[in-house]
Amino acid sequence: MPPLSILDLSPIIQGGDAAEALANSLDLARHAERLGYRRYWVAEHHNMPGIASAATSVVIGHIAAGTRTIRVGAGGIMLPNHAPLMIAEQFGTLAALFPGRIDLGVGRAPGTDQRTALALRRTLEGDIDNFPQDVLELIAYLSDAPPGPVRAVPGTGAKVPVWILGSSMYGAQLAAALGLPYAFASHFAPDLLEPALTHYRAHFQPSTHLDKPHVMLGVSVFAADSDAKGRRLFTSQQQAFINLRSGRPGQLPPPVDDIAPFITDPRIGPMLDNALSCAFAGNVATVKQGLDAFIARHAPDEIMVTSNIYDHAARLKSYELLAAIDAGA
C-alpha cells in the first residue's frame, strides 16, 4: 500500500467547541505519529461552524509543536485569500521552528462562500485568475535567491515543499506545467479524478522540485470492528454533506442507525453517493477491499485519509485499524 497520511478537518462536533476540536487534533496527530503515518495536514475553511482550522498556519504550529517526527502541513492554504509574501513568511517561520517537517499545499478555491471570501479579500476581482502567478511568487520567496528587493524573513531559503491541490483539470494542468506534486480531492469531488490524473501524468514537466509525477489522492475511511459499526460512523459525514449541500453547514452531527430519513430531497441521494464514492466504511476486510481496488485503479504515490467521525475514540481506532491494514499489506 502507498504511504498513508491524514487530512484533519478539526471537526467541531455537536455539543463541542473549537478548543475541544483542536485538542483532539493534537491527540490524533500524536496517535498518527506512533502508528507511522507520513503526513498530517489541516485545511483552511472559513465561516464553517463545524471546522476549527481557519487559522491554518497557527494550527500547524500547534500540531508540529506537540509532535516530533511526522510531517505537518496545509491541505491546504487557499492562496487567493492571502498575499504570497505573508504565506512565505508564515511557512518560513514554521520551517525554522520545525526543520524538515513542514509541507505547503495550496489551492485556488476560497474555502468558503462568496460573501465570506469578500470579507477575507476585500475584493474578488482577479484574485483567482492570478493563482499561477501567485504560486510562482510564493515559490520564489521560499527559494535561495528571490528576485527583486523583497525577501521573506523567515522564508528565504526555506524551500518548503509546495503541492498543488485540486478537484478539477485546472490544478492538474498547473501542477504538470510547474513540475510540482499534485494532491487530488477525490474524497469529496471524484468526478474528474481520472482525466485529471491522466493529464498530470502525461504532461508533467520535470523541474527542480520533481523529476517525475507524484500524486496523492484523498479518500475517506470509517473502519470499525464490524461493517455495521463502520457504516454507522460514516453517517456523521453523510449528514454533514447533506447539510452543506442544502445550505445549512453546521457542527458534525452524531451518527445514526439509518441515513435514509435524512435524504428528504430525491436529488440528494445520487449526489451523496457520487461525491462520497471514494469513502470506505466497514470492518478491516471491507475497508481493505475498497482501498485495494482504488489503489489498483489509480496507482497513487500516496494516500491521504480523512475520517470525520463524531466520537474521538472511534476516530482514533479507525486510524489504528487502517494502519494495521497497511502494516499487513
N, C-alpha and C positions, 0 to 999 in steps of 0.2 A: 504494500500500500504506500502511496506517496506520503511525504511528511504531513502531519496534521497540525493545524493551528486553530485558534479560536478568535471569532469576531463576537465581542461582547457589547450588546446594546445597553448595558447597565439598566436593566428593566426596573421600573418603579411599579411594584405590584399594588393592586387594590388593597387599601388599608396600610400601605407602607409609605415611605418618603425617600427623598434623594439621598439622605445620609445613610439609610439602610442599604439602598441600592449600591452606593459606592463602596460601602464596607463589604458587601457581598462580592463585588467585582474584584477587590483585592484578595479576598479569600479564595475565589475561583482561580485567580491568576497564580497564587501560590500552589494551589492544588494542581493546576496545569503544569507548572514547572516541575513538580515532583513526578508527574506522570510522563514527562518527556515531550510535551507539545513544543513546537518550534517557535511560534509567534503568538502574541496576544495583542489584538488590535481593538481599538474603540473607535466609534464613529461620531461625526458631527451631525447633530439634528437640532432643530430649534423649534420652540413653541409646541413641543410634543410632551404631553403630560406623563407619558409612560417611559421616557428615556432621560437618563441623568447625565449624559456625556456631552452636553452642549459645549462646555468649555474644554474641548478635546485635549489640547496641549496640557492643561492643568491635570486632567485625569490621567494622561500618560505619565506625567511626573509622579503622581500618587502611586500608580501601579509599579513603575520602574523602581521607585524608592523602597517598595515593600517586597521586591523580588531580587534575585541575584544573577540569574543566567538567561532566562527566557527573553527573547527579543520582544520589544513593546513598541507599538506604533499606532498610526492612524489608518483606519479603513473606512472612511478617510476624512481628510480635510477638504471641504468644499471651496476650492481655490477662488472662485469668483466673489466669495464673501470677504476676501482679505487682500491686502497688498502683499505681493510676493516677498518683499523685504521683511515684513513682520513675521511671516511664516518661517523664513530662513533664520531669523533671529531666535524665534521660539524653538525650532528644532535644532538649531546650532547650540542653544543653551542645553537642551535635553541631551544632545550628543556629548557635550562637555561634562555633564553630570554623570552620564551613563554610557561611557565609551563602548562602541561596537555593538550596541543593543537597540538602537532606535531605527525604526522604519517610518517612511512618509508616503502613504498612499494619497493621491489627490484625485478629485472628481470635479465635474463641471456643473452638476445639479446644485440647487440651493440647499437641499437638505431640509426643506420646509415649504410652506405655502408662499404664494406671491406677495401677500401683504407683509409677512414676516421677512421675506427676502428684501423687500423695500426698506423695512426698518433696519436691517443689518447693513445694507449697502448705501442707503440714501438715494440710490439711483439704480435702475435696471438696464439702462441704455448701454449697450455694447459690452457688458461685463462677460457674458457667456461667449460672445464672438472672440474675445481676447484670450480665451483659455490657452490655446497653443503657445502664444507669446508669453503668457504668464508662467506657464510651465518652464519654458526656456529661461526666463528671467530668474525664476526660483532656483533652477539647477545652477545657473551661473553664479548666483550669490553663495551657493554652497561649495563651489569649486575652489581650487587653489588660487586662481588669479581672475577674479571677476573683472569684466571690462568696465571702464569708467571709474569715477572717483568714489562711488558709493560702495561701502563694504557692510556686510552683515557681521556684527560683533556682539556675541559669538555667532559663528556661522561659516565664515570664510574658511575653506579647507576642511570643513566637517565631512563633506561627501556622504551625507546621509542618503541611503538608497531611496530613490523616488520610484514609486509604482504608479501606473495609470489605472484608475478604476473605471468600470463602465458596465452598462447593461444594454448597449446598442452598438451599432457599427462604428460610431464616432470614436469611442475610446480605443477600439481595436485598430482603427486606421492610424490614430495618433501614436499609440504605443509602438506599432510596427515602424512608422516613419522615424521615430526618435530612438528606436532600439532600446526600449525600456521594458521592464517586466509588466505583465498585464494581469489584473485581477477582475474576473467577471462575476457579476452579482446574480448568479443562477439561482441563489436561494430565494429570490423573490421576483426575478424577471428573466425567466428562462427562454423566452420566445426566440431571441436572436443568438442564442448560445452557439449553435453550430456554425452559422455563417460568420459570426464574429471570430471564432477560433480559426476557421479556415482562412479568413483574410489575414489575421495577425500572423499566422504561421507562414503563409505563402508570401507575404510582402515584408517580412521582418528585415530591417536593415541593421547589420551588426554595428555596434557602437563601442565607445569606451566604457559603457556601462555593462553591456552584454554582448557575447559573441553569437548567441543563438536564442530563439524564442524561449520565454519562460512564463508559464501560465499557472495561475492559482484560481481555483473555482470554488464558489461558495455553495454550501449545502446546509440543510437543517437536519439535526439528528435529535431524536427523542427516544433514548434507549432506557429500557426498564427490564424487570425480571420476566415480564410476560408481554405478549402482543397487546393484550387488553390494557395493561398499565401504560405501555408506551403510547398507544393511540389516545388514551385519556390525557396524558401530559401534553400531547400535540394540540388538544382542543383550546388551550390558552392562546397559542399562536393563531389558530384559526379564528377565534373570536376577535383577537386584536386586529387581524387583517380585515375581517368583515367591518369592524368599527371604523377602521381607517378609510376603506373604500366607500363607506357610507357617509363620510364627512364627520365622523364622531371619534376622532382619536382620543384615547384615554389610557389609563393605567392598565397594566397587564392583568386580565381577569383570572380568577381561579379556574381550574379545569372542570369539565362537566362530563357526564356519562355519555351524552348524545349531542352532537353538534347540530343535528338536523333542525331542531326548533329555532335555531338562530339564523337559519337561511330563509328569511321571510321574503326576499326578492328572488324570483327564479333566475335572474341573471347572475346572482352572486355565486351560486353553486359551481357552474362551469369556470367562472373567473377564479374562484378559490382553488379548484383542482389544478388549473393551469399554472397559476402563479406559484403555488407551493408544490409543484410536481417534483422538485428536487429536495423534498423532505422525506426522511426515512424514520419511521416510527415503529417500535415493536421491541421484541426481545433481541438478544445478541445475534441470533441466527438470521432473523428477518432484516435487521439493520445491515448486517454484513452482506447479505444477498443483494440488497438495493445498492449499497455502495460499490460492491464489486462490479455490478452491471454498469453503473455510472462511470466508473474509472475505465473499464474496458472500452466503453463507447467514446469517451472524450480524452483520455490519456493526459490528465493534468499532471503538472510537475509537483504541485502542492494542492492540498485541500484545506479550505478554511471553513470551520464549522460554527454555526450559530444555533443556540438552543434556548429559545425564550420559554423557560419553564418557571411556573409560578412558585413552586416550593424550592427553596435554595438547596436543601439536602438532596432533593431529587435531581436537581441540575448537576450538582457535584457527582452524583452517582452515574448519571447519563454519560458524562465525560470520562468517568473512570471505566465504565463498560466499553466505551468506544476505544479508549487507549488499550484495553485488553485485546480487542479485536485486532488492532494494529500490531501489537506485540506478537500475536499469534499468526499473523498473516504470512 
